Amino acid sequence: MSPEAALVPGRFDGRTVIVTGAGSGIGKATALRLAREGATVVATDVVESRLTELVEENPGLTFVTVPGDISAQEVVDRVVAAAGGRVDGLANVAGIMDAFLPPAEVDDETWERVLRINLTAPMRTTRAVLPLMLAAGKGAIVNVSSEASLRASASGVAYTASKHAVNGLTKATAVFYKGDGVRCNAVAPGAVATNIEAPFHSAHAGAVLGPFMQAMVTSVAQPDELAALIAWLLSDDASNVNGAVIPCDGGWSAI
């Protein structure tokens, strides 16, 4: 059974969910799944044309689009304002890779950009939606982490550090607000068929990580498979799941 065939009609009726990185890959699949299950989806992406296509290709679904770089506070403010005073769920999906640069080769621009988009952005969106969730006494947040948050052999130093930190952000949010009706969890994908760029710009990294990754990565997931897990975590079906980092990697993390 495909993830699409397992849709739960009406599961998000009357709910508003923010999805970052909603123009492609896991973000787009998540936005579509949530909308198909009844949510009003506030969709944001750095590429405005992707959001336009999302709306035009799905006329029967409810999207509110906000283009912009989600790591910028003013974009975060516009996204939350577009939700109209109610946010039931937040899926922090937007992220970038780091060209597999090791510590001796990483440049300041790469380090700062990766940390800004992968870590600072979800912190800012989380910080922005929490007052609304706390006032309502309920809410769910899902952060897209990575296999690189579980090991140091899946990416470069900036991406690895950022995704380890996303796990910390997830767990801290869960601990601080577990008594207030707000849950926060993370999913840790392995290889996924998306348009995210993941080139090796380091010969040293290629020599160290290349053989390992060829041996470990035995399957490539489809974005819909991640969207199914994210939607479940955002739903009441996962009411007792909080502070978890769930691998969705075809068994990579078990090896």
Buried (B, 14 or more C-beta within 10 A) or exposed (E): EEBEEEBBEEBBEEBBBBBBBBBBBBBBBBBBBBBBBBBBBBBBBBEEEBBBBBBEEBEEBBBBBBBBBBBBEEBBEBBBEBBEEBBBBBBBBBBBBBBBBBEEBBEEEBBEBBBBBBBBBBBBBBEBBBEBBBEBEBBBBBBBBBBBBBBEEBBBBBBBBBBBBBBEBBBBBBEEBEEBBBBBBBBBBBBBEBEEEBEBEBEEBEEBBEEEBEEBBEEEBBBBBBBBBBBBBBBEEBEEBBBBBBBBBBEBBEE
